C-alpha cells in the first residue's frame, strides 16, 4: 500500500513561525510533527510515500531526504514554477496535488492513504483500511467525535445510518451543527478517485472533491475511530499540544531525553546543577543547553536544544525553541519564543527584549571558522 502526506500549505494561521519553517516542520517536543506521520506509515507497512511541497519546500526535503533513515522511500512533488530564475511556490490544493502526482507517474495504482502533515496521530491505519474495504466505495474519511463547543473549529461530516456521507458543514456554529463527527484530514482512496479531480487546477479535498462526490451520488463513507489526534492548526495549538504531552494527557507520546527526577527530562551534553536551580516539573530541557545556577523553570515548560538560561532568569509555563538565550533577571510567563518572535498563549505577539536568538551568531561563528581554515 502507498501513502501521501500533504505538506504544501503556507500555514498562514501559524505565522510568524511559518515565515521561517513550513508548518509540517513545527516540532512537538523537538520532533517535526511530520516525522511522526512518516513513522506511523512505516509502522503500518506503508513505506512508499509521496509528499507534496511548496512553501519552504527545501526545508522539508533537506530534513527528510530520500527517507532511508526512516526505513521509507520518499519522493516529493514540489508545486510551483521558476520565473526568471526564481522559484515561486503555487500550491495546487490537496486534491490538485494528488492529481499532479498521478498525472506525472501513475503512482497511485492501488488503495492509498492520504494524511495532513501538521498533526500527530496514533491511528491504527491497518484497521482503517480494513473498514474502508469492507464498506466499499471510492473514498473514506476518518472522523472523530468532538464536544459540541469544538465543532466550529472543524469541518463537520453528516452521514446516514450506514455511514455513507450525505453532506458537509464547514466550521458551523454549535447551534447549526448537524453532527459532532469532524473531518480529521485522514483519507483512504481508490485510484478511481482521479476521475473526479480536474487537471492542473487548484482543487481541495474537503471543500471541493467531497462535495462533488455527494452531488454526483458517488458512494463514499465516513468511519469514526478512536485515536489520539494532536493538531497544530494555529499558534495556540502549538503550546496546547506541548502542555498536554508534558502533563501526561497523551499516553504513548515519547518525551525526549532522560528522566533524571520525577517530571524532569534532560537531553545529552546539557550543563545544569539541579540542586542550585529551582525546577518545578514537568520540565524538558533539550540537549546542549546551559542553565546557570539560580535560574527558575516552572512547568509545564520546554527548553529546546542549545539554549542558554542565565542566572536569575525565570521561565513559567512557556515553550522556548532551540538556540535561544534567556537574559538574567527576566520573567517569561505564558509565552512561546521562536527565533526573533515572542507569542503569548492567546496567540498575540508579545514585545520584549528578554531573549536573544542565537542562530545568527552560530552562523557567523561557522563562517568565521570556515574563513580561518582557508
C-alpha positions in Angstrom: 0.0 0.0 0.0 1.1 3.6 -0.7 0.7 6.9 1.1 0.8 10.6 0.6 1.5 13.4 3.1 0.0 16.9 2.4 2.7 19.5 3.1 2.3 22.3 0.6 0.3 24.8 2.6 1.7 28.2 3.7 0.5 27.8 7.3 -0.9 31.3 7.5 -2.6 30.6 10.8 0.8 29.7 12.4 2.6 32.8 11.4 5.1 34.2 12.2 6.7 30.7 12.8 5.9 29.6 9.3 7.8 32.5 7.9 10.9 30.5 8.7 9.8 26.9 8.7 7.0 25.1 6.9 4.1 24.0 9.1 4.8 20.3 8.9 8.3 21.0 10.4 6.9 22.6 13.6 8.3 20.5 16.4 6.3 18.8 19.1 8.9 18.3 21.9 11.7 18.7 19.5 10.5 16.4 16.7 8.9 17.8 13.5 5.3 16.8 13.5 5.5 15.3 10.0 8.3 12.9 11.2 5.7 11.2 13.4 3.4 10.7 10.4 6.2 9.0 8.4 6.9 6.8 11.3 3.2 5.9 11.6 3.1 5.0 7.9 6.1 2.7 8.2 4.7 1.1 11.3 1.7 0.0 9.2 3.8 -1.2 6.3 3.3 1.9 4.2 6.8 2.6 3.1 6.4 4.2 -0.3 5.3 7.8 0.4 5.0 10.9 -1.8 5.0 14.3 -0.1 3.7 17.4 -1.9 5.6 20.5 -1.0 5.6 24.2 -2.0 6.2 26.8 0.7 9.8 26.4 2.0 9.9 23.1 0.3 13.7 22.9 0.6 13.4 22.7 4.5 11.2 19.6 4.3 13.3 17.9 1.6 16.6 18.8 3.2 15.5 17.2 6.5 13.8 14.0 5.3 15.9 13.3 2.2 15.1 10.1 0.4 13.6 8.6 3.6 16.1 5.8 4.2 16.8 6.9 7.8 13.1 6.2 8.4 13.0 2.9 6.6 10.9 4.5 3.9 11.1 5.6 0.3 10.2 9.2 0.0 9.6 11.3 -3.1 8.5 14.9 -3.4 6.1 16.8 -5.7 7.1 20.5 -5.5 4.3 22.7 -6.5 5.4 25.9 -8.2 7.5 27.2 -11.1 10.7 29.0 -12.0 10.1 32.6 -13.1 13.2 34.5 -14.3 15.3 32.1 -12.3 13.3 32.5 -9.0 11.1 29.7 -7.7 7.6 30.8 -6.9 5.5 28.4 -4.8 2.0 27.8 -6.0 0.1 25.1 -4.1 -2.5 23.2 -6.1 -4.7 22.3 -3.2 -4.9 18.9 -1.5 -6.7 17.1 -4.4 -4.9 19.1 -7.1 -1.6 17.9 -5.6 -2.8 14.3 -5.7 -3.8 14.7 -9.3 -0.4 16.2 -10.3 1.4 13.2 -8.9 -0.9 10.8 -10.6 -0.5 12.6 -14.0 3.3 12.5 -13.6 3.8 8.9 -12.8 0.6 6.9 -12.1 1.9 6.4 -8.6 -1.4 5.6 -7.0 -2.2 2.3 -8.6 -3.9 0.7 -5.5 -5.7 1.7 -2.4 -3.8 4.6 -0.8 -3.8 6.7 2.4 -3.6 10.5 2.5 -2.8 12.4 5.7 -2.1 16.0 6.6 1.5 16.7 7.6 0.6 19.0 10.5 -0.9 16.6 13.0 0.3 13.7 15.3 -2.0 10.7 15.4 -1.7 7.1 16.7 -4.4 5.7 14.4 -4.4 2.0 13.5 -4.1 2.5 9.7 -4.4 -1.2 9.0 -7.8 -1.3 10.8 -8.9 1.9 9.0 -8.1 0.4 5.6 -9.9 -2.8 6.6 -13.0 -0.8 7.4 -12.7 1.1 4.1 -12.6 -2.0 2.1 -15.5 -3.6 4.0 -17.7 -0.5 3.3 -16.7 -0.4 -0.4 -16.9 3.0 -2.2 -14.3 5.2 -3.7 -13.2 7.1 -0.6 -13.3 7.0 3.2 -13.0 9.9 5.7 -11.7 9.0 9.1 -13.7 11.0 11.7 -13.7 11.7 15.4 -16.5 12.9 17.6 -15.8 16.2 19.4 -17.5 18.2 22.1 -20.3 20.4 20.9 -18.3 23.5 21.9 -15.5 22.5 19.5 -17.4 21.8 16.3 -16.9 25.3 15.0 -13.2 24.6 14.6 -13.7 21.8 12.1 -15.4 20.5 9.0 -18.5 18.6 10.1 -19.4 15.4 8.3 -23.1 14.3 8.0 -23.8 10.7 7.3 -26.8 8.3 7.0 -27.3 5.3 9.3 -24.9 3.2 7.2 -22.1 5.7 7.4 -22.5 7.0 3.8 -21.6 10.7 3.5 -24.5 12.9 2.7 -23.3 16.4 3.3 -20.7 18.7 5.0 -20.7 21.8 7.1 -17.6 23.9 7.2 -17.0 25.2 10.7 -20.7 25.6 11.7 -21.7 27.2 15.0 -22.7 25.0 17.9 -26.3 25.7 17.2 -26.1 25.0 13.4 -24.0 21.8 13.6 -25.9 18.7 12.3 -23.3 16.3 13.7 -20.5 16.1 16.1 -18.4 14.0 13.7 -15.5 16.0 12.3 -13.1 15.5 9.4 -9.6 14.7 10.7 -7.8 15.1 7.4 -7.1 11.4 7.2 -8.4 9.8 3.9 -8.4 6.5 2.2 -8.9 6.5 -1.6 -9.2 4.1 -4.5 -7.4 5.2 -7.8 -10.8 5.8 -9.4 -11.0 9.0 -7.4 -8.9 10.7 -10.0 -11.9 10.6 -12.4 -13.4 13.4 -10.3 -10.4 15.7 -9.9 -9.6 18.2 -12.7 -6.1 18.5 -14.2 -3.7 21.3 -13.4 -6.2 23.1 -11.3 -6.2 24.2 -7.6 -8.7 21.8 -6.1 -9.3 20.9 -2.4 -10.3 17.5 -1.0 -12.6 18.7 1.7 -14.3 21.8 0.2 -14.4 20.7 -3.5 -13.7 17.0 -4.1 -16.1 15.6 -1.5 -19.0 17.9 -2.3 -18.6 16.8 -6.0 -18.9 13.2 -4.9 -22.1 14.0 -2.9 -23.6 16.0 -5.8 -23.0 13.1 -8.3 -24.2 10.4 -5.8 -20.9 8.6 -5.8 -20.8 6.4 -2.7 -18.2 7.1 -0.1 -18.1 6.8 3.7 -17.1 8.3 7.0 -15.6 5.9 9.6 -15.5 7.0 13.2 -12.4 5.7 15.0 -11.0 6.1 18.5 -7.5 7.5 18.4 -5.4 10.4 19.7 -5.1 13.4 17.4 -2.9 16.4 18.1 -3.4 19.2 15.6 -1.1 22.2 15.3 -3.6 24.2 13.2 -2.8 27.5 14.8 -0.4 29.3 17.2 -2.4 28.4 20.2 -2.3 24.7 19.3 1.5 24.6 19.5 1.5 25.4 23.2 -1.7 23.4 23.9 -0.2 20.2 22.4 3.1 20.7 24.2 1.3 21.3 27.5 -0.9 18.2 27.1 2.1 16.0 26.4 4.1 17.3 29.3 1.1 17.0 31.6 0.7 13.3 30.8 -2.6 13.7 28.8 -1.2 12.0 25.7 -0.4 8.4 26.6 2.2 6.9 24.2 3.9 10.1 23.1 7.6 9.7 23.9 9.2 12.5 25.9 12.8 13.1 24.7 15.8 12.9 26.9 16.5 11.0 30.2 14.2 11.4 33.2 16.6 12.4 35.9 13.9 13.2 38.5 10.2 12.8 38.6 8.9 15.0 35.8 12.3 16.4 34.7 13.9 15.2 31.5 17.3 16.3 30.3 19.0 15.9 26.9 22.6 15.0 26.5 25.6 17.4 26.9 23.5 19.8 29.0 25.1 21.8 31.7 22.8 22.2 34.8 23.2 21.8 38.5 19.7 20.8 39.6 20.5 21.4 43.3 21.3 25.1 42.5 18.3 25.8 40.2 14.6 25.9 41.0 12.9 23.4 38.7 9.2 22.6 39.1 8.0 19.7 37.0 7.0 18.9 34.3 10.1 20.3 32.5 12.0 19.2 29.5 15.4 20.7 28.8 17.0 19.8 25.4 20.5 18.7 24.5 23.4 21.1 24.5 21.8 23.6 26.9 23.4 25.6 29.7 21.2 26.6 32.6 23.1 28.7 35.1 22.8 28.5 38.9 19.9 30.5 40.3 17.6 30.0 37.2 13.9 29.1 37.8 11.9 26.9 35.4 8.3 26.2 36.3 6.4 23.6 34.3 4.9 22.7 32.2 7.8 24.1 30.2 10.0 23.0 27.4 13.5 24.4 26.7 14.7 23.5 23.3 18.2 22.3 22.2 21.3 24.6 22.6 19.6 27.2 24.7 21.2 29.3 27.4 19.2 30.3 30.5 21.1 32.8 32.6 21.3 33.1 36.3 18.2 34.8 37.9 16.0 34.2 34.8 12.5 32.8 35.4 10.6 30.8 32.9 7.0 29.7 33.7 4.6 27.7 31.6 6.4 28.5 28.4 7.9 26.9 25.2 11.4 28.1 24.3 12.5 26.9 20.8 16.1 25.9 20.0 19.1 28.4 20.1 17.6 30.9 22.5 19.4 32.8 25.2 17.2 34.0 28.1 18.7 37.0 29.8 19.4 37.4 33.5 16.7 38.6 35.8 13.8 38.4 33.4 10.5 36.7 34.0 9.0 34.9 31.0 5.5 33.5 31.5 2.9 32.0 29.2 4.9 32.6 26.1 6.2 30.7 23.1 9.6 32.1 21.9 10.7 31.2 18.4 13.7 33.0 16.8 13.0 36.7 16.9 9.4 36.3 17.9 7.6 36.0 21.2 3.9 34.9 21.1 1.5 34.8 24.1 -0.5 31.6 24.6 -3.5 33.7 23.5 -1.9 33.8 20.0 -1.0 37.5 20.3 2.5 38.8 19.7 4.4 39.9 22.9 7.0 42.6 22.5 10.0 42.4 24.8 13.8 42.2 24.8 14.1 39.3 27.2 15.9 36.9 25.0 18.5 36.6 22.2 18.1 34.4 19.1 21.4 32.6 18.9 21.1 31.3 15.4 22.6 34.3 13.6 25.6 34.2 16.0 26.0 30.5 15.3 26.0 31.1 11.6 28.6 33.9 12.0 30.9 31.7 14.1 30.7 28.9 11.4 31.5 31.5 8.7 34.5 32.8 10.8 35.7 29.2 11.4 35.5 28.5 7.6 37.5 31.6 6.8 40.1 30.8 9.4 40.7 27.4 7.9 41.1 28.6 4.3 
